[in-house]
Amino acid sequence: MKRSEEPVKVYQMFEDLEVYQVAREFRKAMYRVAKQLPESEKFGLASQVRRAAVSLTNNIAEGHGRYHFLDQIKFLLQSRGSLEEIMDDLNVCEDEQYLARAEIGQLKQEGWRLHKLINGYIRFLRSRTLDKSSRLQESPDNDLSVGDFGDVTRFNPSTL
């Protein structure tokens, strides 16, 4: 029996991406964590958690707005870095006993799920860069020869 093929999803906006939707929910959860932190952490850890959480979703959105796959990947790597920063902030919460271990464990589990989604999206975009039809390429100018550049020994040959 053949599997029925699911229709291919076409993403129009960054909000349509599953990785963004999951990151958004995680950002909201981290904002709730920041609100639970003690007053003494208002301008320290709480502020850091909020900034990293916003960076997480901002970088996914900004990368989606780029039309070159390598730019999109660069922003996803930034987003993944912000996620790992948040994961370390959760370690601080655990070490300082700001939150219950069970709550931290659940948040970390959600964070690592998001980490996998980001990695999967990066892999997808990298596979797109390998697709020759999706690359922008310049055609070489056949009117120039090495002799047209004079003494080419002072130049890096890879730039010619």
N, C-alpha and C positions, 0 to 999 in steps of 0.2 A: 504494500500500500504506500503510495507516494504522499509525502508531506505536502500540505497545502502551503503555497508560498504566501507569506505575509506581504502586504503592500509596503513598498519602500517609503519611509517617512521623509518628507522634505521639510527641512527646518528653515523657517523664514526669519525668526528673531532669536536672540540669545535666550530669551525666556522659555523657548520651546525645547532647549537642550536638557536632557535628563540630568547631566552633570551640573548644570546651573540650578535646576530645581532642587536637587539634593543639597547643593552648597548653600542655597538660600535658606533652607530649613535648618541647616547646621549653623548658619550665621545667626538666625533667630534664637536658637538654643544657646549659643554663646553669649548673646546679649542678655538672656535671662540669667546666665551664670554671672556675668559682670554685675548685674543688679544685686545678686546675693552676696557678693564679696563685702568684707567689712569696710567701714568708712575709711579706715587707714589706707586702704588700697584704691580709693577712688581715683587718684591721679597717677597711680602706679600700675599695678596689675590689671585693674578693671579697664583702664584706658588702653592698655596694650592689647587686651583681649578684643576690645571693640575695634581697634584699628586693624588688627590682623584679620578679624572676621569680615570686615568691610573689604579689605584688600583681596580676600579670597574670592568674593563674588565680583568685585570690580574688575579683576584681571581676567576672569572668564568672559565677562561682557566686553571688555576692551579688545581682547584677543579675537572675539567673534567678529568685531567690527573691522578687523584687518582682512585684506583680500589675498594675502600671501600666506600659504600654509606655515612657512617657517616663522613668520611673525605671530601667528596664532599659537604655535607651539611655545614660543618664547614667553608669551603671557600666561599660558597654562603652567609652565614651569614656575613662574612667579607665584601663581595661585597655589600650586602644590607646596612651595616654600612657606607661604603664609599658613597653610593648613598644618604643616609640621611645627611651625611656631606656636600655633594654638595647642597642638598636642603637648608641647613642652609646658605651656601655660597650665594645662590640666595637671601636669606633674607637680607644678608649684602648688596648685590647689590641694593636691593630695598630700604633699609634704607638709604643708602648713595647716592641714585639716580644715580647710575652708568649706569643703563639700564632702558629702558622704561617699565612701568608696564605691558603693553600688552606682551612684549617679555618675561618678567619674568614669567607671567602667563602661556604662552605657554610652556616654558621650564619646569615649575613645573608640568604641565599637562602630559608632556612626561615622566617626572621623576616618577610620581605616577603610570603611566601605566607600566613602567619598574619595579617598586616596586611590583606591582601585579604579573608580570611575574616571578620575582625572587621567590616570595612567592609560586606561583603555582609550580615552579620547585622543591622547597624545599619540598612541600607536596607530589609531585610525588616520590621524592627520599625517603622520610620517609615511604611512602606506600611500597616501595621496601624493606625496612629494616624489615617490618612486615611479608613479604613473607618468610616463613621458607626455601623454596628451594634456596633462594638467600643468606642465611647466611652461613658463615664459622663456623663450630663447631668442637670442639675437643671432641674425645670420651674419657670418663673417663677411667683411668687405674685401672682395677679391681684387680691388684696384691697388691695394698696397702690398708691397713686398718688403722683406727684411732690409733690402738695400735702401729703401726710402727713409729709413730711420738713421742713416749715417752710421756712426760707431755704436753698435748695439751692445758692445761688451760692457758698457757702464750701466745697462739696464737689466733688470730681472727678466729673464726670458719668458716667465709666465705672464708678464704684463703685455707682451706683444700679441 
